[in-house]
Amino acid sequence: MTMRFVRGLLCSATVFSLAVPAAYAADTLGQPVGTALQKAQSALGAHDYAKALAAVNQADAVKDKTAYEDYTIAQMRAAVASQAGNVAEATAAYEKLIASPRTPRNLKNQMLMSEGTMAYNAKDYPKAAEAIQRYLKEAGPNPQMETLLAQSYYLQKDYANTVKVLTPGIAQVVKAGQKPVESQLQMLAASATVLKDSTTATHAYVLLATYYPKKEYWALLLHELVVNTKIPPSLQLDVYRIRLAVGDVSTARDFMEMTEIAMQGHMPQLALDLMNQGYQQGVLGQGAEAARQARLKALVEKTVAAKKASIEADEKAALAQTSGNELLNVGYNYVTFGQAPKGLALMQQAITKGVTDPNIARLHLGLAQMQAGNKAEAIQTLKSVAGDNGAYDIAQLWVLKLGQPATTH
């Protein structure tokens, strides 16, 4: 029986195109094996999988088969079992074919892929993960199979491996300027939340809000920012400010805490601006706490006047320091006092000079540029923020807010 017959026998039967390699010119099928495989093909075409498998077993029972006949029987067994949904038998047949030197590398990779997808469809997620890992190792990166691997881990509640698989792939897609898959971001966020990994969860929700701006993603994201214990004290005010910008700050307590943090950071004008916004919204100046709020506002106003009087001396002292930390603060105060060109120049000089955390510094420079009305420059600066302490996530939220204001409420 010729090679042409075998190709015709198998091409329509398999879940992918199996071409038997013509490595051996003398390869032929004996009459008993060939006849049985013809029966199997006919039964498979009629979707009579039991009859087809019986015919394959008949061929396999022939004594003294050649290596070529064994190989061809394994091909037909894989075709019948895969179409019948018999994952165990199909996998066993694929493994025999994969081990054979007759099978080209590209077909081995297709078989490995089929093993993974069959196990996944059969809801055998541990087996699916094992097969897909092997495929990726042998065949190399494949976005669809990587997604299937993450789903296999996620559906068996292996959240740590879900995060491990998804994180580098999503980062690579973002770096390439492409749009991550929404379901991947959802799995990453959900897995990180279960693992109480606030940093990863926050980052995932930032990407969801950026690429799929839905109200529910903003709500989840802001929650993650609030509960993220890894965000340093130097970013607490920034968390409040982005929440305020998207309408998530509505209590007197929040406004008072924002004011106090700004005062502790030696930024009295920013503190006053925040308090004034609280008064304008009718949140401050009401109820039993109105007198206390008024006293704090009076203190803030007095501190603003003192800071305006000392700003030039502050600048001189900051310029004399080896670090740019104080100069960054002075520059920001100049911006809040309405001297934006000078203030922004000093902030950029501070970053060049060297600061404790360049990413937080760039975040604050971007916010200062935004306050000065330089929206395009602010967006570019905010896009340059990196790191894993929350500065990047807050910066990306501001980029989203500045670019898509209508989606934040």
C-alpha positions in Angstrom: 0.0 0.0 0.0 1.6 3.3 -1.1 2.4 6.5 0.7 -0.2 8.3 -1.4 -2.9 6.1 0.1 -1.6 6.8 3.7 -1.7 10.6 3.2 -5.2 10.4 1.8 -6.2 8.2 4.7 -5.0 10.5 7.4 -5.3 14.0 6.1 -9.1 14.3 6.6 -9.0 12.3 9.8 -6.7 14.2 12.0 -7.3 17.3 14.1 -4.4 18.9 12.2 -2.8 18.1 8.9 -0.6 15.1 9.3 1.7 14.4 6.4 3.7 11.2 6.7 7.3 12.0 6.0 8.6 10.1 3.0 11.9 9.3 4.7 11.9 5.7 3.6 11.2 4.9 0.0 10.3 1.3 0.8 7.7 2.2 3.4 4.5 0.3 2.6 1.5 -1.1 4.5 0.8 -4.7 4.4 -2.6 -5.9 3.3 -4.0 -6.7 6.8 -3.0 -3.4 8.3 -4.0 -1.4 5.2 -7.4 -3.0 5.0 -8.1 -2.4 8.7 -7.1 1.2 8.5 -9.3 1.7 5.5 -12.2 0.5 7.6 -11.1 2.9 10.4 -11.1 5.8 7.9 -14.6 5.0 6.6 -16.0 4.7 10.2 -14.3 7.9 11.2 -15.9 9.7 8.2 -19.2 8.5 9.4 -18.4 9.6 13.0 -18.7 6.0 14.2 -15.8 6.4 16.6 -16.3 3.0 18.3 -16.2 1.2 15.0 -13.2 3.3 13.9 -11.3 2.5 17.1 -12.1 -1.2 16.8 -10.6 -1.2 13.3 -7.5 0.6 14.6 -7.2 -2.1 17.3 -7.6 -4.7 14.5 -4.7 -3.2 12.6 -2.6 -3.0 15.8 -3.3 -6.7 16.5 -1.5 -7.8 13.3 1.6 -9.7 14.2 5.1 -8.9 13.0 4.2 -5.3 12.0 6.9 -3.1 10.5 8.0 0.1 12.2 6.2 2.0 9.5 3.0 0.2 10.1 3.2 0.9 13.9 3.8 4.5 13.1 0.8 4.7 10.7 -1.5 2.9 13.2 -0.5 5.5 15.9 -1.4 8.3 13.5 -4.8 6.8 12.9 -5.3 6.1 16.6 -4.5 9.8 17.4 -7.0 10.9 14.7 -9.8 8.7 16.0 -9.2 9.3 19.7 -8.9 13.1 19.3 -12.1 13.4 17.4 -13.9 11.0 19.8 -12.7 13.2 22.7 -10.7 10.3 24.3 -8.0 12.5 25.7 -6.0 9.7 27.4 -5.8 7.5 24.3 -5.1 10.5 21.9 -2.4 11.7 24.2 -0.8 8.2 24.3 -0.8 8.1 20.5 0.6 11.6 20.2 3.4 10.7 22.6 4.3 7.7 20.5 4.4 9.9 17.4 6.4 12.6 19.1 9.0 10.1 20.1 9.4 8.8 16.5 12.2 10.2 14.4 9.8 10.0 11.5 7.8 13.0 12.8 9.1 16.4 11.7 9.6 19.0 14.4 6.8 21.2 13.3 4.3 18.3 13.5 5.6 17.4 17.0 4.9 20.9 18.1 1.4 20.7 16.7 0.8 17.4 18.6 2.1 19.0 21.8 -0.3 21.9 21.2 -3.2 19.4 20.7 -2.4 17.6 23.9 -2.7 20.8 25.8 -5.9 22.0 24.2 -7.5 18.6 24.5 -6.8 18.3 28.2 -8.0 21.9 28.7 -11.3 21.2 26.9 -11.7 18.1 29.0 -11.2 20.3 32.1 -8.1 18.3 33.1 -6.3 21.5 34.0 -3.2 20.0 35.7 -2.6 17.9 32.6 -3.3 20.8 30.3 -0.8 23.0 32.2 1.9 20.3 32.0 1.3 19.8 28.3 1.3 23.5 27.5 4.5 24.1 29.5 6.2 21.4 27.4 4.9 22.9 24.2 6.2 26.3 25.1 9.5 24.9 26.0 9.8 23.0 22.8 8.1 25.4 20.3 8.8 28.7 21.9 6.5 31.6 22.8 2.9 31.6 21.7 0.5 34.2 23.1 -2.6 32.0 22.7 -1.0 29.0 24.4 0.4 31.2 27.2 -3.1 32.5 27.8 -4.4 28.9 27.9 -1.6 28.1 30.4 -2.6 31.0 32.6 -6.3 29.9 32.4 -5.3 26.3 33.3 -3.6 27.5 36.4 -6.4 30.0 37.3 -9.1 27.4 36.9 -7.4 25.1 39.3 -6.9 28.0 41.7 -3.1 28.0 41.3 -3.0 31.8 41.6 0.7 32.1 42.2 1.5 30.4 38.8 -1.2 32.4 37.1 0.6 35.6 38.2 3.9 34.1 37.2 2.8 33.3 33.7 0.8 36.4 33.0 3.1 39.1 34.4 6.1 39.0 31.9 3.8 38.5 28.9 1.6 41.5 29.7 4.7 43.6 30.4 6.1 42.7 27.0 2.9 43.6 25.3 2.7 47.0 27.0 6.4 47.7 26.3 5.7 47.0 22.6 3.0 49.6 22.7 0.2 47.1 22.1 -3.1 46.5 24.0 -3.1 43.7 26.6 -5.9 41.1 26.4 -8.7 42.2 28.8 -9.2 38.6 30.1 -5.5 38.3 31.0 -5.6 41.5 33.0 -8.7 40.3 34.8 -7.1 37.0 35.7 -4.0 38.8 36.9 -5.9 41.3 39.0 -8.1 38.6 40.5 -5.2 36.3 41.2 -3.1 39.0 42.8 -6.1 40.0 45.0 -6.5 36.5 46.3 -2.8 36.4 47.0 -3.0 39.8 48.8 -0.4 41.1 46.4 -1.7 44.7 46.4 1.1 46.0 44.1 0.4 43.5 41.3 -3.4 43.9 41.7 -3.1 47.7 41.6 -0.9 47.5 38.5 -3.4 45.2 36.8 -6.3 47.5 37.5 -4.3 50.5 36.2 -3.8 48.6 32.9 -7.5 47.7 32.9 -8.6 51.3 33.5 -6.1 52.5 30.9 -6.9 50.1 28.1 -10.5 49.3 29.0 -11.8 52.4 30.8 -14.8 51.2 32.7 -16.3 52.6 35.9 -15.9 49.3 37.7 -12.2 49.1 37.0 -11.7 52.6 38.4 -13.6 51.6 41.6 -11.5 48.4 42.0 -8.3 50.3 41.3 -8.9 53.0 43.8 -9.7 50.4 46.4 -6.4 48.6 45.7 -4.5 51.9 46.0 -6.1 52.6 49.4 -5.4 49.1 50.8 -1.9 48.8 49.3 0.4 48.7 52.4 3.5 48.9 50.2 2.8 52.5 49.1 5.3 54.6 51.1 4.2 57.6 53.2 5.7 59.9 50.6 2.9 58.8 48.2 -0.1 58.9 50.5 -1.0 62.4 49.5 -0.7 61.4 45.8 -3.2 58.6 46.4 -5.6 61.1 47.9 -5.1 63.5 45.0 -5.9 61.0 42.3 -8.9 59.9 44.3 -10.0 63.5 44.6 -9.5 64.0 40.9 -11.8 61.2 39.9 -14.5 62.0 42.5 -13.6 59.3 45.1 -13.0 61.8 48.0 -16.2 63.0 49.7 -15.6 63.2 53.5 -14.4 65.9 55.8 -12.0 63.4 57.3 -10.3 62.8 53.9 -9.9 66.6 53.2 -8.5 67.1 56.7 -6.0 64.3 56.3 -4.9 65.5 52.9 -4.4 69.0 54.4 -2.3 67.6 57.3 -0.1 65.5 55.0 0.5 68.5 52.7 1.5 70.6 55.8 3.8 67.9 57.0 5.4 67.9 53.6 6.1 71.7 53.9 3.7 72.5 51.1 1.2 74.9 52.7 -0.2 76.4 49.5 -1.1 72.9 48.3 -2.7 72.3 51.7 -4.7 75.5 51.4 -5.8 74.6 47.8 -7.1 71.3 49.0 -9.0 72.8 52.0 -10.5 75.4 49.7 -11.8 72.6 47.4 -13.3 71.0 50.4 -15.1 74.2 51.3 -16.3 74.7 47.7 -17.8 71.2 47.6 -19.6 71.9 50.9 -17.7 69.1 52.7 -15.8 71.3 55.0 -17.3 74.1 57.2 -20.3 72.0 58.2 -21.4 70.4 61.4 -19.7 70.0 64.8 -16.2 69.9 63.2 -16.6 73.3 61.4 -14.8 75.3 64.1 -11.8 72.9 64.2 -11.6 73.0 60.4 -11.7 76.8 60.5 -8.8 76.8 63.0 -6.7 74.5 60.7 -7.4 76.7 57.7 -6.3 79.8 59.6 -3.0 78.0 60.5 -2.5 76.9 56.9 -3.1 80.5 55.7 -0.5 81.8 58.2 2.0 79.1 57.1 1.4 80.1 53.5 2.3 83.7 54.3 5.4 82.6 56.2 6.5 80.3 53.3 6.1 83.0 50.7 8.3 85.2 52.9 11.0 82.5 53.2 10.9 81.0 49.8 14.0 82.7 48.4 16.0 81.8 51.5 14.7 78.2 51.2 15.8 78.2 47.6 19.3 79.4 48.4 19.7 76.8 51.2 18.4 74.0 48.9 20.8 74.9 46.1 23.7 74.5 48.6 22.7 70.9 49.5 24.3 67.9 47.8 20.9 66.3 47.3 18.1 67.7 45.2 15.3 66.6 47.6 14.8 70.0 49.3 15.1 71.8 46.0 12.4 69.7 44.5 10.1 70.8 47.3 11.0 74.5 46.9 10.3 74.3 43.2 6.9 72.7 43.8 6.1 75.5 46.2 7.0 78.1 43.6 4.6 76.5 41.2 1.8 76.6 43.8 2.6 80.3 44.4 2.0 81.0 40.7 5.6 81.2 39.7 5.5 78.1 37.4 8.4 78.7 35.0 10.8 79.2 37.9 9.4 76.4 40.0 9.4 73.9 37.2 13.0 74.7 36.3 14.1 74.2 39.9 12.3 70.8 40.0 14.0 69.7 36.9 17.3 70.9 38.3 16.6 68.9 41.5 16.0 65.7 39.6 19.2 66.2 37.6 21.1 66.9 40.8 19.9 63.6 42.4 16.9 62.8 44.6 16.1 59.8 46.8 13.4 58.4 44.5 13.6 59.7 40.9 10.2 58.1 40.1 8.4 59.9 42.9 10.2 63.1 41.8 9.1 62.7 38.2 5.5 62.0 39.4 5.5 65.3 41.4 7.1 67.2 38.5 4.3 65.9 36.2 1.7 67.1 38.8 3.4 70.5 39.0 3.3 70.8 35.2 -0.3 69.8 35.2 -1.0 72.5 37.8 0.8 75.0 35.7 -1.4 74.2 32.7 1.2 72.3 30.7 -0.9 69.3 30.0 1.1 67.8 27.2 4.4 68.1 29.1 2.7 66.7 32.2 1.6 63.6 30.3 5.0 63.0 28.9 6.6 63.3 32.3 4.1 61.1 34.0 4.6 58.4 31.3 8.3 58.4 32.2 7.6 57.3 35.8 8.6 53.7 36.6 9.2 51.6 39.7 7.1 49.2 41.8 6.3 51.3 44.9 3.1 52.8 43.5 4.5 55.8 41.8 4.1 54.2 38.4 0.5 53.2 39.0 -0.5 56.7 40.3 1.3 58.3 37.3 -0.5 56.1 34.9 -3.8 57.0 36.5 -3.1 60.7 35.9 -2.2 60.0 32.3 -5.5 58.3 31.9 -7.3 61.1 33.8 -5.7 63.8 31.7 -6.3 61.9 28.4 -9.8 60.5 29.1 -11.5 62.7 31.6 -15.0 61.6 30.6 -14.4 58.0 31.7 -13.6 58.8 35.3 -17.0 59.7 36.6 
